[in-house]
C-alpha cells in the first residue's frame, strides 16, 4: 500500500507571494509542491525555470519540489533543476528517445525520477523496465500546457493499468483534479494528487488537502484488500 501525497500546483498560486504561498500549502498539510516548468516548445506556454525554483528553495530549504518538466529536451535541464533544489524531476516520455539514460542522469544528481504521459499516450509507453527504474509515474488528465481544461476521465484507466503493474510505485494524476474528481483517481490507484485552483482558491486549503488525502488512503485500503 502506498501513502497519499498531495502536491499543490503552484501555477494556481499568487506568484507575487510565491514563497509565502508554498509555506501556506506546507502548513496546510501538503507533502510536495508541484512546479510546472514549461519551455514554449514542448507546450505553447512559458512559465518558470530554475531561477524561480532557486528562490523558493532558498526561502524554504526543506521543500520537496515536484518538478514537472514540460520541455522539449528534458536532458538539457537536469543539472539546472538539481542545482536549484529540485527533489523530483518528471519528464515527458514523448519528449525523449532515451528515457532510461535520462532516469540514470536524474538519479546521478540525487533527484527522484518521474515519467509523465500525456492524454493521447497509452500507458504501455511506460515499459516494465522504465516503470521499474522510475520513482514516480504521472498520468496527465488534461493536455499539458493549456489552462482551463476539464478533467479527462478517459485517462483514468491508464492509472489502473499502471497500478496493476507497479503496486508499490508512486502514481500521480495532474489536471482538473479536485474534490469532485478525486474519487475516480483514487479508486484507480493514484496516490500522488496534483491540484491547483481546487486547493489554492479554496476558502480553507487545509480542509481540501485533508479531503484529498483521506480519499486516497481509503481507496488504498480497499485496493490492498482486493
One Martini backbone bead per residue (centre of mass of N, CA, C, O) as a GRO file, in nm:
protein
  226
    1UNK     BB    1   0.096   0.036   0.023
    2UNK     BB    2   0.038   0.369  -0.051
    3UNK     BB    3   0.080   0.697   0.009
    4UNK     BB    4  -0.041   1.000   0.050
    5UNK     BB    5   0.013   1.277  -0.188
    6UNK     BB    6   0.027   1.630  -0.185
    7UNK     BB    7   0.055   1.854  -0.493
    8UNK     BB    8   0.050   2.165  -0.528
    9UNK     BB    9  -0.011   2.395  -0.786
   10UNK     BB   10   0.162   2.696  -0.836
   11UNK     BB   11   0.006   2.817  -1.081
   12UNK     BB   12  -0.242   2.894  -0.869
   13UNK     BB   13  -0.083   3.108  -0.749
   14UNK     BB   14   0.072   3.385  -0.601
   15UNK     BB   15   0.360   3.504  -0.743
   16UNK     BB   16   0.408   3.753  -0.547
   17UNK     BB   17   0.386   3.500  -0.305
   18UNK     BB   18   0.531   3.221  -0.339
   19UNK     BB   19   0.661   3.136  -0.072
   20UNK     BB   20   0.409   3.181   0.105
   21UNK     BB   21   0.230   2.980  -0.052
   22UNK     BB   22   0.402   2.730   0.008
   23UNK     BB   23   0.384   2.751   0.317
   24UNK     BB   24   0.075   2.724   0.328
   25UNK     BB   25   0.066   2.433   0.218
   26UNK     BB   26   0.246   2.294   0.427
   27UNK     BB   27   0.074   2.380   0.673
   28UNK     BB   28  -0.186   2.224   0.534
   29UNK     BB   29  -0.031   1.922   0.443
   30UNK     BB   30   0.175   1.930   0.224
   31UNK     BB   31   0.440   1.746   0.083
   32UNK     BB   32   0.427   1.886  -0.195
   33UNK     BB   33   0.545   2.082  -0.485
   34UNK     BB   34   0.416   2.183  -0.797
   35UNK     BB   35   0.637   2.242  -1.077
   36UNK     BB   36   0.577   2.415  -1.375
   37UNK     BB   37   0.777   2.352  -1.659
   38UNK     BB   38   0.785   2.574  -1.942
   39UNK     BB   39   0.922   2.636  -2.293
   40UNK     BB   40   0.739   2.682  -2.571
   41UNK     BB   41   0.763   2.386  -2.720
   42UNK     BB   42   0.619   2.140  -2.598
   43UNK     BB   43   0.463   2.390  -2.508
   44UNK     BB   44   0.302   2.706  -2.544
   45UNK     BB   45   0.408   2.777  -2.269
   46UNK     BB   46   0.548   3.001  -2.018
   47UNK     BB   47   0.693   2.999  -1.695
   48UNK     BB   48   0.931   2.840  -1.523
   49UNK     BB   49   1.253   2.820  -1.363
   50UNK     BB   50   1.537   2.786  -1.185
   51UNK     BB   51   1.539   3.071  -1.046
   52UNK     BB   52   1.269   3.029  -0.893
   53UNK     BB   53   1.342   2.771  -0.743
   54UNK     BB   54   1.578   2.892  -0.588
   55UNK     BB   55   1.411   3.095  -0.423
   56UNK     BB   56   1.229   2.892  -0.281
   57UNK     BB   57   1.458   2.720  -0.153
   58UNK     BB   58   1.578   2.949   0.013
   59UNK     BB   59   1.308   2.997   0.184
   60UNK     BB   60   1.266   2.655   0.162
   61UNK     BB   61   1.491   2.412   0.219
   62UNK     BB   62   1.268   2.154   0.274
   63UNK     BB   63   1.149   2.141   0.008
   64UNK     BB   64   0.937   1.953  -0.221
   65UNK     BB   65   1.015   1.954  -0.560
   66UNK     BB   66   0.780   1.887  -0.817
   67UNK     BB   67   0.914   1.861  -1.137
   68UNK     BB   68   0.740   1.953  -1.430
   69UNK     BB   69   0.876   1.877  -1.753
   70UNK     BB   70   0.762   2.085  -2.019
   71UNK     BB   71   1.000   1.979  -2.236
   72UNK     BB   72   1.189   1.909  -2.524
   73UNK     BB   73   1.486   1.880  -2.352
   74UNK     BB   74   1.530   1.723  -2.062
   75UNK     BB   75   1.844   1.679  -2.051
   76UNK     BB   76   1.931   1.992  -2.021
   77UNK     BB   77   1.792   2.042  -1.702
   78UNK     BB   78   1.901   1.871  -1.467
   79UNK     BB   79   2.123   2.049  -1.336
   80UNK     BB   80   1.957   2.306  -1.285
   81UNK     BB   81   1.741   2.173  -1.101
   82UNK     BB   82   1.931   2.059  -0.893
   83UNK     BB   83   2.065   2.334  -0.814
   84UNK     BB   84   1.768   2.454  -0.729
   85UNK     BB   85   1.631   2.195  -0.549
   86UNK     BB   86   1.527   1.958  -0.678
   87UNK     BB   87   1.362   1.638  -0.606
   88UNK     BB   88   1.184   1.607  -0.875
   89UNK     BB   89   1.210   1.468  -1.215
   90UNK     BB   90   0.959   1.519  -1.464
   91UNK     BB   91   0.921   1.360  -1.766
   92UNK     BB   92   0.842   1.320  -2.101
   93UNK     BB   93   0.819   1.053  -2.308
   94UNK     BB   94   0.774   1.232  -2.576
   95UNK     BB   95   1.074   1.400  -2.534
   96UNK     BB   96   1.227   1.114  -2.556
   97UNK     BB   97   1.462   0.844  -2.668
   98UNK     BB   98   1.610   0.801  -2.355
   99UNK     BB   99   1.484   0.731  -2.057
  100UNK     BB  100   1.697   0.562  -1.904
  101UNK     BB  101   1.932   0.767  -1.914
  102UNK     BB  102   1.776   0.995  -1.778
  103UNK     BB  103   1.728   0.857  -1.508
  104UNK     BB  104   2.027   0.826  -1.442
  105UNK     BB  105   2.090   1.134  -1.441
  106UNK     BB  106   1.895   1.206  -1.213
  107UNK     BB  107   2.013   1.018  -0.995
  108UNK     BB  108   2.304   1.148  -1.004
  109UNK     BB  109   2.148   1.420  -0.871
  110UNK     BB  110   1.957   1.327  -0.632
  111UNK     BB  111   1.691   1.257  -0.786
  112UNK     BB  112   1.390   1.196  -0.864
  113UNK     BB  113   1.206   0.997  -1.107
  114UNK     BB  114   0.983   1.097  -1.364
  115UNK     BB  115   0.698   0.976  -1.569
  116UNK     BB  116   0.515   1.112  -1.841
  117UNK     BB  117   0.170   1.116  -1.972
  118UNK     BB  118  -0.034   1.194  -2.211
  119UNK     BB  119  -0.357   1.151  -2.315
  120UNK     BB  120  -0.252   1.004  -2.605
  121UNK     BB  121  -0.083   0.816  -2.423
  122UNK     BB  122  -0.010   0.513  -2.350
  123UNK     BB  123   0.080   0.316  -2.081
  124UNK     BB  124   0.279   0.122  -2.256
  125UNK     BB  125   0.509   0.338  -2.286
  126UNK     BB  126   0.552   0.222  -2.005
  127UNK     BB  127   0.763   0.014  -1.935
  128UNK     BB  128   0.881  -0.201  -1.713
  129UNK     BB  129   1.167  -0.082  -1.706
  130UNK     BB  130   1.090   0.212  -1.663
  131UNK     BB  131   0.901   0.179  -1.415
  132UNK     BB  132   1.116   0.051  -1.225
  133UNK     BB  133   1.328   0.294  -1.242
  134UNK     BB  134   1.125   0.472  -1.153
  135UNK     BB  135   0.957   0.667  -0.892
  136UNK     BB  136   0.742   0.801  -1.096
  137UNK     BB  137   0.403   0.830  -1.226
  138UNK     BB  138   0.237   1.029  -1.487
  139UNK     BB  139  -0.106   1.115  -1.534
  140UNK     BB  140  -0.264   1.295  -1.762
  141UNK     BB  141  -0.596   1.483  -1.736
  142UNK     BB  142  -0.461   1.682  -1.936
  143UNK     BB  143  -0.329   1.902  -2.141
  144UNK     BB  144  -0.032   2.025  -2.170
  145UNK     BB  145  -0.016   2.387  -2.140
  146UNK     BB  146  -0.331   2.420  -2.074
  147UNK     BB  147  -0.588   2.605  -1.973
  148UNK     BB  148  -0.913   2.535  -1.860
  149UNK     BB  149  -0.956   2.230  -1.827
  150UNK     BB  150  -1.104   1.931  -1.835
  151UNK     BB  151  -1.146   1.643  -1.704
  152UNK     BB  152  -1.013   1.321  -1.821
  153UNK     BB  153  -1.155   1.016  -1.772
  154UNK     BB  154  -1.012   0.843  -2.001
  155UNK     BB  155  -0.730   0.830  -1.830
  156UNK     BB  156  -0.780   0.645  -1.576
  157UNK     BB  157  -0.714   0.349  -1.680
  158UNK     BB  158  -0.404   0.403  -1.674
  159UNK     BB  159  -0.374   0.391  -1.374
  160UNK     BB  160  -0.471   0.098  -1.334
  161UNK     BB  161  -0.257  -0.034  -1.514
  162UNK     BB  162  -0.009   0.066  -1.355
  163UNK     BB  163  -0.091  -0.047  -1.076
  164UNK     BB  164  -0.084  -0.348  -1.163
  165UNK     BB  165   0.236  -0.333  -1.224
  166UNK     BB  166   0.282  -0.097  -0.975
  167UNK     BB  167   0.200  -0.132  -0.649
  168UNK     BB  168   0.461   0.059  -0.515
  169UNK     BB  169   0.410   0.312  -0.681
  170UNK     BB  170   0.416   0.631  -0.765
  171UNK     BB  171   0.097   0.782  -0.867
  172UNK     BB  172   0.010   1.048  -1.078
  173UNK     BB  173  -0.219   1.325  -1.098
  174UNK     BB  174  -0.293   1.580  -1.367
  175UNK     BB  175  -0.584   1.758  -1.406
  176UNK     BB  176  -0.876   1.856  -1.273
  177UNK     BB  177  -0.821   1.810  -0.969
  178UNK     BB  178  -1.062   1.731  -0.705
  179UNK     BB  179  -1.332   1.670  -0.513
  180UNK     BB  180  -1.499   1.573  -0.783
  181UNK     BB  181  -1.237   1.372  -0.900
  182UNK     BB  182  -1.087   1.188  -0.685
  183UNK     BB  183  -1.228   0.911  -0.675
  184UNK     BB  184  -1.137   0.787  -0.950
  185UNK     BB  185  -0.834   0.815  -0.897
  186UNK     BB  186  -0.814   0.653  -0.633
  187UNK     BB  187  -0.957   0.387  -0.734
  188UNK     BB  188  -0.725   0.339  -0.957
  189UNK     BB  189  -0.438   0.422  -0.768
  190UNK     BB  190  -0.382   0.700  -0.691
  191UNK     BB  191  -0.145   0.894  -0.461
  192UNK     BB  192  -0.069   1.148  -0.638
  193UNK     BB  193  -0.187   1.487  -0.596
  194UNK     BB  194  -0.281   1.729  -0.829
  195UNK     BB  195  -0.366   2.069  -0.726
  196UNK     BB  196  -0.484   2.393  -0.765
  197UNK     BB  197  -0.753   2.568  -0.737
  198UNK     BB  198  -0.884   2.368  -0.530
  199UNK     BB  199  -0.676   2.487  -0.314
  200UNK     BB  200  -0.589   2.792  -0.346
  201UNK     BB  201  -0.915   2.888  -0.376
  202UNK     BB  202  -0.988   2.796  -0.108
  203UNK     BB  203  -1.110   2.881   0.198
  204UNK     BB  204  -0.985   2.579   0.289
  205UNK     BB  205  -0.704   2.416   0.221
  206UNK     BB  206  -0.677   2.203   0.446
  207UNK     BB  207  -0.942   2.052   0.388
  208UNK     BB  208  -0.877   1.964   0.099
  209UNK     BB  209  -0.620   1.807   0.157
  210UNK     BB  210  -0.757   1.604   0.352
  211UNK     BB  211  -0.964   1.492   0.156
  212UNK     BB  212  -0.767   1.379  -0.053
  213UNK     BB  213  -0.612   1.197   0.144
  214UNK     BB  214  -0.848   1.025   0.251
  215UNK     BB  215  -0.936   0.910  -0.023
  216UNK     BB  216  -0.675   0.763  -0.086
  217UNK     BB  217  -0.647   0.587   0.171
  218UNK     BB  218  -0.915   0.438   0.137
  219UNK     BB  219  -0.851   0.316  -0.144
  220UNK     BB  220  -0.593   0.160  -0.059
  221UNK     BB  221  -0.732  -0.034   0.131
  222UNK     BB  222  -0.918  -0.164  -0.081
  223UNK     BB  223  -0.689  -0.258  -0.276
  224UNK     BB  224  -0.545  -0.444  -0.063
  225UNK     BB  225  -0.793  -0.649  -0.037
  226UNK     BB  226  -0.818  -0.756  -0.343
   0.00000   0.00000   0.00000
